[in-house]
Amino acid sequence: MLVLLTALLAGILGGYAAGGRLRHLDSLRFSRAWLVVLALLLQVVAFSPLATTLGESVGVALHIASYVLLAVFVLLNRNSWGVVVAGLGMGLNMVAITLNGGYMPASPTALKYAGVAYAGETSNNSGVITESTHLAFLGDIFATPSWLPAANVFSIGDVLIVVGVALVIACAMRRPTAVEAAT
């Protein structure tokens, strides 16, 4: 969720810096936007106590299914560069998660820097990088410092998601209304 909040803030600030207006966001239209909402709901369930009750394999399946829904959304909305960039980030995350048993691999060094401690090999959606980790460089290898509120680890895929969502917002804010375009 911190990734999305960062993207929203960056997009709004970028949009204003480019002379945009928040009111232009009402012109944003996406095909099958409900897929994003459903994907986020699946992730909420996948990392909730309910998933623990349903079993680890169900939680993993829900996590991967959420990325499949997001991939469909990206394909349907590939006419937006921001969606394509965010989709590339989601794709990189999906590959890392799928190849590593449904968990995003996380660097122990990054976890320590962020002040995030896991009791076991996995927690929430992250697993600690080991010698058997596939494509570890796609994992959560970056971190915000522990002194920041909500410090955490993140991946190159997360960076692309932030850039893509920020682009969507900033570009939409720049769109002139019909009245502004006529003047």
C-alpha positions in Angstrom: 0.0 0.0 0.0 2.9 2.3 0.7 3.9 1.9 -3.0 0.5 3.2 -4.1 0.5 6.1 -1.7 4.0 7.1 -2.9 2.8 6.8 -6.5 -0.3 9.0 -5.8 1.7 11.6 -4.1 4.4 11.7 -6.8 1.8 11.8 -9.5 -0.1 14.7 -7.9 3.1 16.7 -7.2 4.3 16.0 -10.8 1.0 17.0 -12.2 1.0 20.3 -10.4 4.6 20.9 -11.3 3.6 20.4 -15.0 0.8 23.0 -14.6 -1.9 20.4 -14.2 -5.1 20.5 -12.2 -6.5 17.9 -9.9 -10.0 18.4 -11.4 -8.7 16.9 -14.7 -8.5 13.5 -13.0 -12.2 13.0 -13.5 -11.4 12.5 -17.2 -9.5 9.3 -16.5 -11.2 6.3 -18.1 -9.9 2.7 -18.0 -11.3 -0.5 -19.4 -12.3 -2.9 -16.7 -11.0 -0.8 -13.8 -12.9 -3.2 -11.5 -10.0 -5.7 -12.2 -7.7 -3.5 -10.1 -10.1 -3.3 -7.3 -10.7 -7.1 -7.3 -6.9 -7.7 -7.4 -6.4 -5.5 -4.4 -9.1 -7.3 -2.5 -7.5 -10.6 -3.3 -4.3 -9.3 -1.9 -6.0 -8.1 1.2 -7.5 -11.5 1.8 -4.3 -13.3 0.9 -2.4 -11.5 3.7 -5.2 -11.4 6.2 -5.9 -13.8 9.1 -8.5 -15.4 6.9 -5.8 -16.7 4.6 -4.1 -18.4 7.5 -7.4 -20.1 8.2 -7.8 -21.2 4.6 -4.2 -22.4 4.4 -0.9 -21.2 3.0 -1.5 -22.6 -0.5 -4.8 -20.7 -0.8 -3.1 -17.4 0.2 -0.3 -18.0 -2.4 -2.9 -18.8 -5.0 -4.9 -15.6 -4.2 -1.6 -13.6 -4.4 -0.7 -14.9 -7.8 -4.3 -14.6 -9.1 -4.2 -10.9 -8.1 -1.3 -10.4 -10.4 -3.0 -12.3 -13.2 -6.0 -9.9 -12.9 -3.6 -6.9 -13.0 -1.9 -8.3 -16.1 -5.3 -8.5 -17.8 -6.0 -4.9 -16.8 -2.7 -3.8 -18.2 -3.3 -5.6 -21.5 -6.7 -3.9 -21.8 -5.3 -0.5 -21.1 -2.0 -0.7 -22.9 -2.7 2.6 -24.7 -1.5 4.5 -21.6 2.3 4.7 -21.2 1.9 5.0 -17.4 -0.2 1.8 -17.3 2.4 0.0 -19.4 5.3 1.1 -17.1 3.3 0.1 -14.0 2.5 -3.2 -15.8 6.1 -3.9 -16.5 6.8 -3.4 -12.7 3.9 -5.7 -11.8 5.2 -8.2 -14.3 8.7 -8.2 -12.8 7.1 -8.6 -9.3 4.9 -11.4 -10.6 7.8 -13.3 -12.1 9.8 -13.0 -8.8 6.8 -14.0 -6.7 5.7 -16.9 -8.9 9.2 -18.4 -9.2 9.7 -18.2 -5.4 6.7 -20.1 -4.2 4.3 -17.2 -4.0 6.5 -14.9 -1.9 8.5 -11.9 -2.9 12.2 -12.6 -2.0 13.6 -9.9 0.3 17.3 -9.1 1.0 18.3 -9.7 4.6 20.5 -6.5 4.3 17.5 -4.5 3.0 15.3 -5.9 5.8 17.8 -4.9 8.4 18.3 -1.4 7.0 14.5 -0.9 7.0 14.2 -2.3 10.5 11.9 -5.0 9.4 12.4 -8.2 11.2 10.7 -11.5 10.2 10.2 -14.3 12.7 10.6 -17.0 10.2 11.5 -17.6 6.5 8.4 -15.7 5.3 6.1 -13.0 6.5 3.2 -11.4 4.8 4.2 -11.4 1.1 8.0 -11.6 1.6 10.5 -14.4 1.9 14.1 -14.0 2.8 16.6 -14.4 -0.1 18.7 -17.5 0.1 21.0 -19.4 -2.2 17.9 -21.2 -3.7 16.1 -17.9 -4.5 15.3 -17.5 -8.2 16.0 -14.1 -9.8 16.9 -12.5 -6.4 17.7 -9.2 -8.2 14.0 -8.8 -8.8 13.2 -9.1 -5.2 12.9 -6.5 -2.4 16.6 -5.5 -2.5 16.1 -1.8 -1.7 14.9 -0.2 1.5 13.8 3.0 3.1 15.7 3.8 6.3 14.3 2.5 9.5 13.9 6.0 10.9 11.2 6.8 8.3 7.6 6.1 9.2 6.4 2.9 7.6 10.0 2.0 6.5 10.0 -1.1 4.3 11.8 -3.0 1.5 11.0 -2.6 -2.2 11.9 -4.0 -5.6 12.7 -2.5 -9.0 9.2 -3.7 -9.9 7.8 -1.5 -7.2 9.8 1.5 -8.5 8.3 1.0 -12.0 4.8 0.7 -10.5 5.3 4.0 -8.7 6.7 5.7 -11.8 3.8 4.3 -14.0 1.0 5.3 -11.6 2.6 8.7 -11.1 2.8 9.1 -14.9 -0.9 8.2 -15.3 -1.9 10.8 -12.7 0.5 13.5 -13.8 -0.5 13.1 -17.5 -4.3 13.1 -16.6 -3.8 16.2 -14.5 -2.3 18.0 -17.6 -5.3 17.3 -19.8 -7.1 20.5 -20.5 -10.9 20.6 -20.2 -12.9 21.4 -23.3 -13.3 25.0 -22.2 -9.5 25.5 -21.6 -8.7 23.9 -24.9 -11.0 26.3 -26.7 -9.3 29.4 -25.2 
